[in-house]
Amino acid sequence: MCGRLSQYRGIHDFVAVLSIPDALINHVGDASLDRYNAAPTTALAVLHQQGQQLHADNLRWGWRPHWARDRPAPINARVEKVAHGRFFRAIWHHRLIVPVDNWFEWVDAEDKTRQPWLIRRADHGPVFCAAIGQFPTAETAARDDDGFVIITADAAGGMLDIHDRRPVVLRADRVHEWLDPATPIERAEQMLLFEGEGSEVFEWHKVGKAVGNSRNQGAELIEPVT
């Protein structure tokens, strides 16, 4: 996963397709998010659960443990290592969903430039990316080093032509189980390894190279080009 995504619909549009009965505690607002070209370190809308309450908050994309200040904060975590490695041990229990409309990947082109591609669900529905992070709770206040990483797995099928890694995307009816603090960590790892959406669920197309500059925003960035 290259590290660029879109969140342009409103948070209520994302939540509406989830089977979570309790009211949303919304700290990101009701308006459309309008983030067509979000880059790492950007504060993005995330979903997490405290008790039985679903929360929507803005959280920085990227996280590293306090003992790793000598390196850049990762934005992704490999599913093969995230549950058992030392690096993400402190946040492995803190599960999130990053709801997105699409993400972008770059492929080397014949003219030695890099061609951006947009990947989204073929039905154009919300994409629910599994993530973990450090965030405020009822027991802990906000901290300067709060943030999240998106969990990635090997790509499969035709998506290999675009990139060899992609986010672990959960079906809408799996989101509540992933977020529920009562879900055992062994079950959470099983979901990541075996229950992510397959490549047949997605479609992809080329987009203009303006998306390469994260200062560029707007709906024209997600339009297909020939």
VEXDREN-2710 file (C-alpha; in Angstrom, 1 decimal):
% VEXDREN-2710
k/r/px/py/pz
1/MET/0.0/0.0/0.0
2/CYS/1.6/3.2/-1.2
3/GLY/0.2/5.6/1.4
4/ARG/-2.5/7.8/-0.1
5/LEU/-6.3/7.5/0.3
6/SER/-9.6/9.3/0.0
7/GLN/-12.3/10.0/2.6
8/TYR/-14.8/12.2/0.9
9/ARG/-18.3/11.1/2.0
10/GLY/-19.6/12.0/5.5
11/ILE/-19.0/9.8/8.6
12/HIS/-22.7/9.0/8.8
13/ASP/-22.6/7.6/5.3
14/PHE/-19.9/5.2/6.4
15/VAL/-21.6/4.2/9.6
16/ALA/-25.1/3.8/8.0
17/VAL/-24.1/0.4/6.4
18/LEU/-22.7/-1.0/9.7
19/SER/-24.8/-3.3/12.0
20/ILE/-24.0/-1.3/15.1
21/PRO/-27.2/-0.4/16.9
22/ASP/-26.1/2.3/19.5
23/ALA/-25.9/5.9/18.6
24/LEU/-22.6/7.2/17.2
25/ILE/-20.5/9.5/19.5
26/ASN/-19.3/11.8/16.7
27/HIS/-16.2/14.0/17.1
28/VAL/-15.5/14.5/13.4
29/GLY/-18.7/16.5/12.5
30/ASP/-21.6/15.8/10.2
31/ALA/-20.4/17.4/7.0
32/SER/-18.7/15.5/4.1
33/LEU/-15.1/14.8/4.9
34/ASP/-13.9/16.0/1.5
35/ARG/-10.4/14.4/1.8
36/TYR/-9.7/13.3/-1.8
37/ASN/-6.0/13.0/-1.4
38/ALA/-5.0/12.2/2.2
39/ALA/-1.3/11.6/2.9
40/PRO/0.5/10.1/5.9
41/THR/0.6/12.3/9.1
42/THR/-2.9/13.7/8.1
43/ALA/-5.6/13.5/10.7
44/LEU/-8.2/11.1/9.4
45/ALA/-11.6/10.0/10.6
46/VAL/-11.4/6.6/12.4
47/LEU/-14.0/4.4/14.1
48/HIS/-13.3/2.7/17.4
49/GLN/-15.5/1.2/20.2
50/GLN/-15.4/1.8/23.9
51/GLY/-17.7/-0.6/25.8
52/GLN/-20.8/-0.8/23.5
53/GLN/-20.4/2.8/22.1
54/LEU/-19.1/3.5/18.7
55/HIS/-16.9/6.6/18.5
56/ALA/-15.7/8.6/15.5
57/ASP/-12.6/10.6/16.0
58/ASN/-9.8/12.3/14.0
59/LEU/-6.5/10.6/14.5
60/ARG/-3.1/11.0/12.9
61/TRP/-2.0/8.5/10.2
62/GLY/1.2/7.0/11.5
63/TRP/2.4/5.6/14.8
64/ARG/5.6/4.4/16.5
65/PRO/6.4/3.3/20.1
66/HIS/8.2/5.6/22.4
67/TRP/11.4/3.7/22.1
68/ALA/11.6/4.1/18.3
69/ARG/12.0/7.9/18.0
70/ASP/15.1/7.3/15.8
71/ARG/13.0/6.2/12.8
72/PRO/10.0/7.5/10.9
73/ALA/6.6/6.5/12.2
74/PRO/5.2/3.6/10.0
75/ILE/1.8/4.1/8.4
76/ASN/1.1/0.4/7.7
77/ALA/1.7/-2.9/9.6
78/ARG/2.1/-6.3/7.9
79/VAL/-0.5/-8.8/8.9
80/GLU/2.1/-11.5/9.1
81/LYS/3.9/-9.7/12.0
82/VAL/1.5/-7.3/13.6
83/ALA/0.1/-9.7/16.2
84/HIS/3.4/-11.1/17.5
85/GLY/6.1/-8.5/16.8
86/ARG/7.6/-6.2/19.4
87/PHE/7.1/-3.0/17.5
88/PHE/3.2/-2.9/17.6
89/ARG/2.8/-4.8/20.9
90/ALA/1.6/-1.7/22.8
91/ILE/-1.3/-1.1/20.4
92/TRP/-2.3/-4.6/19.2
93/HIS/-5.3/-4.6/21.6
94/HIS/-6.5/-1.2/20.4
95/ARG/-8.4/-1.9/17.2
96/LEU/-9.8/0.6/14.8
97/ILE/-11.5/0.9/11.4
98/VAL/-10.4/3.5/8.9
99/PRO/-13.4/4.0/6.6
100/VAL/-12.3/5.2/3.1
101/ASP/-13.7/5.6/-0.3
102/ASN/-10.6/4.4/-2.1
103/TRP/-6.9/4.3/-2.0
104/PHE/-4.1/5.0/-4.5
105/GLU/-1.1/3.0/-5.8
106/TRP/1.7/4.0/-8.2
107/VAL/3.1/1.8/-11.0
108/ASP/6.2/2.4/-13.0
109/ALA/5.2/3.4/-16.5
110/GLU/7.0/2.8/-19.9
111/ASP/8.1/6.5/-20.0
112/LYS/9.9/6.0/-16.7
113/THR/7.3/8.1/-14.8
114/ARG/5.0/6.6/-12.2
115/GLN/1.3/6.1/-13.1
116/PRO/-1.2/6.5/-10.2
117/TRP/-4.1/4.1/-9.9
118/LEU/-7.3/4.3/-7.8
119/ILE/-8.6/1.2/-6.1
120/ARG/-12.2/1.0/-4.7
121/ARG/-15.0/-1.4/-4.2
122/ALA/-16.7/-2.4/-7.4
123/ASP/-20.0/-1.5/-5.9
124/HIS/-18.6/1.9/-4.9
125/GLY/-19.5/1.2/-1.2
126/PRO/-17.4/2.2/1.8
127/VAL/-14.1/0.4/2.3
128/PHE/-13.5/-0.6/5.9
129/CYS/-9.7/-0.9/6.5
130/ALA/-8.6/-2.8/9.6
131/ALA/-6.2/-0.8/11.8
132/ILE/-4.7/-0.5/15.2
133/GLY/-3.6/2.6/17.1
134/GLN/-3.2/4.7/20.2
135/PHE/-6.1/7.0/20.9
136/PRO/-7.8/8.7/23.9
137/THR/-10.3/6.7/25.9
138/ALA/-12.4/7.2/29.0
139/GLU/-9.3/6.3/31.1
140/THR/-6.6/8.1/29.0
141/ALA/-6.3/11.6/27.7
142/ALA/-5.1/12.6/24.3
143/ARG/-1.3/12.5/23.8
144/ASP/1.1/14.0/21.2
145/ASP/2.1/10.6/20.0
146/ASP/-1.4/9.3/19.3
147/GLY/-1.9/7.7/15.9
148/PHE/-2.7/4.6/13.9
149/VAL/-1.4/2.2/11.3
150/ILE/-3.4/0.4/8.6
151/ILE/-2.9/-3.4/8.5
152/THR/-1.8/-4.8/5.1
153/ALA/-1.7/-8.2/3.5
154/ASP/-0.4/-9.7/0.2
155/ALA/-2.3/-8.6/-2.8
156/ALA/-4.0/-11.3/-4.9
157/GLY/-5.5/-11.7/-8.4
158/GLY/-5.3/-8.9/-10.9
159/MET/-4.4/-6.4/-8.1
160/LEU/-0.8/-7.8/-8.2
161/ASP/-0.3/-5.8/-11.4
162/ILE/-0.9/-2.6/-9.3
163/HIS/0.9/-3.4/-6.0
164/ASP/2.0/-6.5/-4.0
165/ARG/0.4/-5.2/-0.8
166/ARG/-3.1/-3.9/0.0
167/PRO/-5.1/-3.0/3.1
168/VAL/-7.0/-5.7/5.0
169/VAL/-10.6/-4.7/4.2
170/LEU/-13.4/-6.2/6.3
171/ARG/-17.0/-6.7/5.2
172/ALA/-19.5/-4.4/6.9
173/ASP/-20.9/-7.3/8.9
174/ARG/-17.5/-8.0/10.4
175/VAL/-16.7/-4.5/11.6
176/HIS/-18.6/-4.7/14.9
177/GLU/-16.8/-7.9/15.8
178/TRP/-13.4/-6.4/15.0
179/LEU/-14.1/-3.3/17.0
180/ASP/-15.7/-5.0/20.0
181/PRO/-13.2/-5.0/22.9
182/ALA/-14.7/-8.3/24.0
183/THR/-13.5/-10.0/20.8
184/PRO/-10.5/-12.2/21.8
185/ILE/-7.2/-11.3/20.3
186/GLU/-6.9/-14.7/18.7
187/ARG/-10.1/-14.2/16.9
188/ALA/-9.0/-10.8/15.8
189/GLU/-5.9/-12.2/14.3
190/GLN/-7.9/-14.9/12.5
191/MET/-10.1/-12.2/11.0
192/LEU/-7.1/-10.4/9.6
193/LEU/-5.5/-13.6/8.2
194/PHE/-8.6/-15.3/6.7
195/GLU/-11.6/-12.9/6.4
196/GLY/-10.3/-9.9/4.5
197/GLU/-12.2/-9.0/1.3
198/GLY/-10.8/-10.7/-1.9
199/SER/-9.5/-8.8/-4.9
200/GLU/-12.7/-9.7/-6.8
201/VAL/-14.5/-7.2/-4.7
202/PHE/-12.5/-4.3/-6.1
203/GLU/-12.0/-2.4/-9.3
204/TRP/-9.2/0.0/-10.3
205/HIS/-8.5/2.6/-12.9
206/LYS/-5.8/5.1/-13.8
207/VAL/-6.1/8.6/-12.5
208/GLY/-4.3/11.9/-13.3
209/LYS/-0.8/12.5/-12.0
210/ALA/-2.0/15.5/-10.0
211/VAL/-2.8/13.1/-7.2
212/GLY/1.0/12.8/-6.7
213/ASN/1.0/16.2/-4.9
214/SER/-0.9/15.9/-1.6
215/ARG/-1.7/19.6/-1.7
216/ASN/-4.0/18.9/-4.6
217/GLN/-7.6/18.1/-3.5
218/GLY/-10.9/17.8/-5.3
219/ALA/-13.2/15.3/-7.0
220/GLU/-11.3/15.5/-10.3
221/LEU/-8.4/13.6/-8.7
222/ILE/-10.5/10.4/-8.6
223/GLU/-11.8/10.5/-12.2
224/PRO/-10.4/7.9/-14.6
225/VAL/-8.0/8.8/-17.4
226/THR/-7.1/6.9/-20.5
END
